[in-house]
Amino acid sequence: MNNLHVKTGDTVVILSGKDKGKQGKVLEVSPKEKKVIVEGLNIATKHVKPRAMGQKGGIVKCEAPLYASKVMVVCPKCGKPTRTGHKIEADGTKSRVCKNADCGKTY
């Protein structure tokens, strides 16, 4: 089972590494590799070779994937980094719950 606590579109804060403490939006999630790509963070330089006639090559900066364990979801209600819990609603849908003591809201 390859479930992650992070979904595409979530706002996350990075817990460790060169971008520690910075926030960004999740662009892509790879559950099989347990990695996420965060918009504008964990920038890596990549040497690109021109593939077609007239296309330019060079050094390109792009977002590199990082392990999902290094990021924490930011609650959209209270704006704080939080662990997420799950709650099954009366109609049978599953929603995420903020685990902060003063918040506890579903999203």
Contacts in CASP RR format, 6 or more apart in sequence:
PFRMAT RR
TARGET T0000
AUTHOR 0000-0000-0000
METHOD contacts of the structure
MODEL  1
MNNLHVKTGDTVVILSGKDKGKQGKVLEVSPKEKKVIVEGLNIATKHVKP
RAMGQKGGIVKCEAPLYASKVMVVCPKCGKPTRTGHKIEADGTKSRVCKN
ADCGKTY
2 31 0 8 1.000
2 32 0 8 1.000
2 34 0 8 1.000
3 31 0 8 1.000
4 29 0 8 1.000
4 31 0 8 1.000
4 34 0 8 1.000
4 36 0 8 1.000
4 68 0 8 1.000
5 68 0 8 1.000
5 73 0 8 1.000
5 83 0 8 1.000
5 84 0 8 1.000
6 12 0 8 1.000
6 26 0 8 1.000
6 29 0 8 1.000
6 36 0 8 1.000
6 68 0 8 1.000
6 71 0 8 1.000
6 73 0 8 1.000
7 26 0 8 1.000
7 29 0 8 1.000
8 26 0 8 1.000
8 27 0 8 1.000
8 28 0 8 1.000
8 29 0 8 1.000
9 25 0 8 1.000
9 26 0 8 1.000
9 27 0 8 1.000
10 25 0 8 1.000
10 26 0 8 1.000
10 73 0 8 1.000
10 74 0 8 1.000
11 23 0 8 1.000
11 24 0 8 1.000
11 25 0 8 1.000
11 26 0 8 1.000
11 73 0 8 1.000
11 74 0 8 1.000
11 76 0 8 1.000
12 23 0 8 1.000
12 24 0 8 1.000
12 25 0 8 1.000
12 26 0 8 1.000
12 36 0 8 1.000
12 38 0 8 1.000
12 71 0 8 1.000
12 72 0 8 1.000
12 73 0 8 1.000
12 74 0 8 1.000
13 21 0 8 1.000
13 22 0 8 1.000
13 23 0 8 1.000
13 24 0 8 1.000
13 71 0 8 1.000
13 72 0 8 1.000
13 74 0 8 1.000
13 81 0 8 1.000
14 20 0 8 1.000
14 21 0 8 1.000
14 22 0 8 1.000
14 23 0 8 1.000
14 38 0 8 1.000
14 41 0 8 1.000
14 42 0 8 1.000
14 66 0 8 1.000
14 70 0 8 1.000
14 71 0 8 1.000
15 21 0 8 1.000
15 70 0 8 1.000
15 71 0 8 1.000
15 72 0 8 1.000
16 70 0 8 1.000
17 70 0 8 1.000
18 42 0 8 1.000
19 41 0 8 1.000
19 42 0 8 1.000
22 41 0 8 1.000
23 74 0 8 1.000
24 38 0 8 1.000
24 39 0 8 1.000
24 40 0 8 1.000
24 41 0 8 1.000
25 38 0 8 1.000
25 39 0 8 1.000
26 36 0 8 1.000
26 37 0 8 1.000
26 38 0 8 1.000
26 39 0 8 1.000
26 71 0 8 1.000
27 37 0 8 1.000
27 38 0 8 1.000
27 39 0 8 1.000
27 63 0 8 1.000
28 36 0 8 1.000
28 37 0 8 1.000
28 65 0 8 1.000
29 35 0 8 1.000
29 36 0 8 1.000
29 37 0 8 1.000
29 68 0 8 1.000
30 36 0 8 1.000
30 65 0 8 1.000
33 65 0 8 1.000
34 67 0 8 1.000
34 68 0 8 1.000
34 69 0 8 1.000
35 65 0 8 1.000
35 66 0 8 1.000
35 67 0 8 1.000
35 68 0 8 1.000
36 65 0 8 1.000
36 66 0 8 1.000
36 67 0 8 1.000
36 68 0 8 1.000
36 71 0 8 1.000
37 63 0 8 1.000
37 64 0 8 1.000
37 65 0 8 1.000
37 66 0 8 1.000
38 63 0 8 1.000
38 66 0 8 1.000
38 71 0 8 1.000
39 63 0 8 1.000
40 63 0 8 1.000
41 63 0 8 1.000
42 63 0 8 1.000
42 64 0 8 1.000
42 65 0 8 1.000
42 66 0 8 1.000
43 61 0 8 1.000
43 62 0 8 1.000
43 63 0 8 1.000
43 64 0 8 1.000
44 61 0 8 1.000
44 62 0 8 1.000
44 63 0 8 1.000
44 64 0 8 1.000
45 59 0 8 1.000
45 60 0 8 1.000
45 61 0 8 1.000
46 59 0 8 1.000
46 60 0 8 1.000
46 61 0 8 1.000
46 62 0 8 1.000
47 58 0 8 1.000
47 59 0 8 1.000
47 60 0 8 1.000
48 57 0 8 1.000
48 58 0 8 1.000
48 59 0 8 1.000
48 60 0 8 1.000
49 57 0 8 1.000
50 56 0 8 1.000
50 57 0 8 1.000
72 81 0 8 1.000
72 82 0 8 1.000
72 83 0 8 1.000
73 81 0 8 1.000
73 82 0 8 1.000
73 83 0 8 1.000
73 84 0 8 1.000
74 80 0 8 1.000
74 81 0 8 1.000
74 82 0 8 1.000
75 81 0 8 1.000
75 82 0 8 1.000
75 98 0 8 1.000
75 100 0 8 1.000
75 103 0 8 1.000
75 105 0 8 1.000
75 107 0 8 1.000
76 107 0 8 1.000
77 98 0 8 1.000
77 103 0 8 1.000
77 104 0 8 1.000
77 105 0 8 1.000
77 107 0 8 1.000
78 98 0 8 1.000
78 100 0 8 1.000
78 102 0 8 1.000
78 103 0 8 1.000
78 105 0 8 1.000
80 100 0 8 1.000
80 103 0 8 1.000
82 98 0 8 1.000
82 99 0 8 1.000
82 100 0 8 1.000
82 103 0 8 1.000
83 99 0 8 1.000
84 96 0 8 1.000
84 97 0 8 1.000
84 98 0 8 1.000
84 99 0 8 1.000
85 96 0 8 1.000
85 97 0 8 1.000
85 99 0 8 1.000
86 94 0 8 1.000
86 95 0 8 1.000
86 96 0 8 1.000
86 97 0 8 1.000
87 94 0 8 1.000
87 95 0 8 1.000
87 96 0 8 1.000
87 97 0 8 1.000
87 106 0 8 1.000
88 94 0 8 1.000
89 95 0 8 1.000
95 106 0 8 1.000
95 107 0 8 1.000
96 106 0 8 1.000
96 107 0 8 1.000
97 104 0 8 1.000
97 105 0 8 1.000
97 106 0 8 1.000
97 107 0 8 1.000
98 104 0 8 1.000
98 105 0 8 1.000
98 106 0 8 1.000
98 107 0 8 1.000
END
